């Protein structure tokens, strides 16, 4: 007849099972930590930023027009141009001729797709350092809505000549205004949204980056980074959520 099990055999088996469970739990925890570290490096490491920049650069030649121009904003602005001409004879004023032209101007802005881009991954934020947006020159005018007026001094007879001379300067003046800070800042957010939408479209098409990988796209232009700033933290700009449509509507007119 076999001997009955002793009272010490059951605790030994229980202890062995517990040790196996503890070892398995530690191995599972180590595996989870390794996966978490790999995922963290995947979304924050420099290699990921280099990879996404390279992938995006390879994508650019396959889209857009052949000249590589991406239009980013359009604004319609009522512009006024004035030219005065005064004359005197022996210090006696002969009067002043004042001519004025009012016309709606159409300003368009674009970026060169083949200029340098840089994309930086910061967690679930896609930080895009885009090329600088530029005005498309010369700006257009709506000639059918042009208004002209001129008035001459009491001994001045050059009203028509002064008006014609003013009209000849409109194109050059429009180009200057298209590049000034007021007009550029007026279309800045429309340009930012257009670039964000362009990048978002690529991200949704790309098989390397899942749809839910990035929650925000932040676009930075070169003129927003000064010598005292270092991207990305020092650049204070609005964030654009990729889940929302960001198609900009044409601007009407800049603030006074």
matplotlib code that plots the C-alpha trace (Angstrom):
import matplotlib.pyplot as plt

x = [0.0, 1.6, 2.4, -0.1, 1.3, 2.9, 1.6, 4.7, 4.3, 1.3, 3.1, 6.1, 4.0, 2.1, 5.4, 6.7, 3.5, 3.7, 7.4, 6.5, 3.6, 6.0, 8.6, 6.0, 4.6, 8.1, 8.8, 5.5, 6.2, 9.6, 8.1, 5.5, 8.3, 10.3, 7.3, 6.5, 10.1, 10.1, 6.8, 8.1, 11.2, 9.0, 7.0, 9.6, 13.0, 15.1, 15.0, 11.2, 11.4, 14.0, 11.9, 8.7, 10.6, 12.1, 8.8, 7.1, 9.9, 9.5, 5.8, 6.0, 7.0, 4.0, 1.4, 0.6, 1.3, 4.4, 5.9, 5.7, 3.5, 0.9, -1.5, -2.2, -4.4, -6.4, -7.6, -9.7, -8.7, -10.1, -7.1, -6.7, -3.9, -3.3, -0.9, -0.5, 1.3, 1.9, 3.4, 4.3, 5.6, 7.8, 6.7, 3.1, 1.1, -0.5, -2.5, -2.3, -3.6, -4.9, -5.7, -7.1, -7.8, -9.8, -9.9, -10.3, -7.0, -6.8, -3.7, -2.7, 0.0, 1.8, 4.7, 7.3, 6.8, 10.4, 11.9, 13.2, 10.7, 11.2, 8.8, 9.4, 7.4, 6.6, 4.3, 1.1, 1.9, 3.2, 5.3, 5.8, 8.5, 7.1, 8.7, 7.8, 4.6, 5.2, 2.9, 2.1, 3.1, 1.8, -1.5, -4.6, -7.1, -10.8, -10.7, -14.5, -14.8, -12.0, -12.9, -10.9, -11.1, -8.9, -9.0, -6.7, -5.7, -6.9, -3.9, -3.3, -4.4, -2.6, -5.4, -5.5, -1.8, -1.5, -4.1, -2.4, 0.9, -0.8, -2.3, 1.2, 2.4, -0.4, 1.3, 4.5, 2.7, 0.5, 3.6, 5.0, 1.8, 1.5, 4.9, 4.2, 3.5, -0.1, -1.1, 1.1, -0.2, -3.8, -3.4, -1.0, -3.6, -5.2, -1.8, -1.1, -4.4, -3.8, -0.4, -1.8, -4.5, -2.0, 0.2, -2.9, -4.0, -0.6, -0.7, -4.1, -2.8, 0.5, 0.5, 3.4, 1.4, -2.0, -5.0, -5.0, -1.2, -1.3, -3.9, -2.6, -0.6, 1.3, 2.7, 5.6, 6.9, 10.5, 9.6, 8.0, 11.4, 13.7, 17.3, 16.2, 13.9, 14.5, 11.8, 9.5, 8.7, 9.4, 7.1, 3.7, 1.2, -2.3, -2.6, -4.8, -6.7, -6.4, -9.8, -11.5, -11.6, -9.3, -10.2, -9.7, -12.2, -10.8, -10.2, -12.1, -10.0, -7.3, -8.0, -7.5]
y = [0.0, 3.4, 5.9, 8.8, 12.2, 14.2, 17.6, 19.3, 18.3, 20.6, 23.8, 22.9, 22.6, 25.8, 27.7, 26.4, 27.6, 31.0, 31.3, 30.4, 33.0, 35.7, 34.9, 35.0, 38.3, 39.8, 38.6, 40.0, 43.3, 43.5, 42.8, 45.6, 48.0, 47.1, 47.7, 51.0, 52.2, 51.2, 53.0, 56.1, 56.1, 55.5, 58.7, 61.0, 59.8, 61.8, 58.8, 59.0, 62.7, 62.1, 59.2, 61.2, 64.2, 61.9, 60.1, 63.5, 64.8, 61.7, 62.3, 65.9, 65.3, 63.0, 65.7, 69.3, 71.2, 70.7, 74.0, 72.9, 75.8, 75.3, 78.2, 78.8, 81.9, 84.4, 87.8, 90.5, 94.0, 97.4, 99.5, 103.3, 105.1, 108.8, 111.2, 114.9, 117.5, 121.0, 124.0, 127.6, 130.6, 133.1, 131.5, 132.1, 128.8, 127.8, 125.0, 121.3, 118.5, 115.5, 112.3, 109.1, 105.6, 103.0, 99.4, 96.0, 94.0, 90.2, 89.0, 85.3, 83.6, 80.3, 78.2, 76.3, 72.7, 71.8, 74.3, 72.6, 71.1, 69.7, 67.6, 66.9, 64.4, 65.4, 62.8, 63.0, 66.4, 66.7, 69.9, 71.1, 73.6, 74.7, 76.9, 80.6, 81.7, 84.3, 86.6, 85.6, 88.6, 90.8, 91.0, 91.2, 94.0, 94.0, 96.7, 96.7, 98.1, 100.7, 104.3, 107.3, 110.9, 114.0, 117.6, 120.4, 123.7, 127.0, 127.4, 123.7, 121.9, 118.6, 116.6, 113.9, 113.7, 113.3, 110.6, 108.7, 108.8, 107.5, 104.6, 103.6, 103.1, 100.8, 97.5, 98.3, 99.6, 96.5, 94.3, 96.3, 96.0, 92.3, 91.9, 94.3, 93.0, 94.1, 92.1, 89.0, 88.8, 89.1, 85.8, 84.1, 81.8, 80.9, 79.9, 77.9, 76.0, 75.3, 73.8, 71.8, 70.4, 69.5, 67.6, 66.0, 64.7, 63.0, 61.5, 60.0, 58.4, 57.2, 53.6, 54.3, 56.6, 55.4, 57.8, 58.2, 58.6, 62.4, 64.5, 67.9, 69.5, 72.6, 74.7, 77.0, 79.5, 80.7, 84.3, 83.2, 82.0, 84.8, 84.7, 84.6, 81.7, 78.0, 75.8, 74.3, 75.4, 79.1, 79.5, 80.5, 79.7, 78.2, 74.4, 72.8, 69.7, 67.2, 65.7, 68.9, 70.2, 73.1, 74.4, 78.1, 80.5, 83.5, 86.5, 89.7, 92.6, 93.3, 95.2, 99.0]
z = [0.0, -1.0, 1.6, 2.0, 0.9, 3.6, 4.7, 3.3, -0.4, -1.1, 0.0, -2.1, -5.3, -4.5, -4.1, -7.4, -9.2, -7.6, -8.7, -12.2, -12.2, -10.9, -13.5, -16.3, -15.0, -15.0, -18.5, -19.7, -18.0, -19.6, -23.0, -22.5, -21.5, -24.5, -26.8, -25.1, -25.5, -29.2, -29.7, -28.0, -30.1, -33.2, -32.6, -31.0, -32.3, -34.8, -37.2, -37.5, -38.3, -41.0, -42.4, -42.7, -44.2, -46.8, -47.6, -48.0, -50.3, -52.5, -52.7, -53.9, -57.5, -57.9, -57.2, -58.1, -61.2, -63.3, -62.2, -58.6, -57.4, -54.7, -54.4, -50.7, -50.5, -52.5, -51.3, -52.9, -51.7, -52.7, -53.4, -53.8, -55.6, -55.4, -57.1, -56.6, -58.6, -57.4, -59.3, -58.6, -60.5, -58.7, -55.4, -56.4, -56.1, -59.3, -57.7, -57.2, -59.4, -57.5, -59.3, -57.7, -59.0, -57.0, -58.1, -56.6, -56.6, -56.5, -54.6, -54.9, -52.7, -53.3, -52.1, -54.2, -53.5, -54.4, -51.8, -48.6, -46.2, -42.8, -40.8, -37.1, -35.0, -31.5, -29.9, -31.9, -33.3, -36.8, -37.0, -40.5, -41.4, -44.8, -47.5, -47.3, -49.0, -51.7, -53.8, -57.3, -59.4, -60.8, -58.9, -61.0, -61.0, -61.9, -64.6, -65.0, -61.5, -61.8, -60.8, -61.8, -60.8, -61.1, -60.2, -61.3, -59.6, -60.9, -63.3, -63.9, -67.0, -66.6, -65.0, -67.7, -67.9, -64.2, -64.2, -67.0, -65.2, -62.0, -63.9, -65.2, -61.6, -60.5, -61.4, -59.5, -56.5, -56.3, -56.3, -53.4, -51.5, -52.1, -50.3, -47.4, -43.9, -43.8, -46.9, -46.0, -42.5, -43.7, -45.7, -43.3, -41.6, -45.0, -46.2, -43.0, -43.4, -47.0, -46.2, -43.3, -45.6, -48.2, -45.6, -44.1, -47.5, -47.9, -44.4, -45.0, -48.3, -46.8, -45.6, -43.3, -41.0, -39.6, -39.8, -36.0, -35.6, -35.6, -33.8, -34.9, -37.7, -36.9, -39.8, -39.4, -42.0, -42.2, -41.4, -38.1, -36.8, -35.7, -34.7, -31.0, -31.5, -31.9, -33.2, -32.3, -28.8, -29.2, -32.2, -31.0, -33.7, -33.9, -34.0, -36.7, -35.9, -38.6, -38.0, -39.2, -42.7, -43.2, -46.7, -46.5, -48.0, -50.1, -48.0, -48.7, -47.6, -45.0, -41.8, -42.0]

ax = plt.figure().add_subplot(projection="3d")
ax.plot(x, y, z, "-o")
ax.set_aspect("equal")
plt.show()
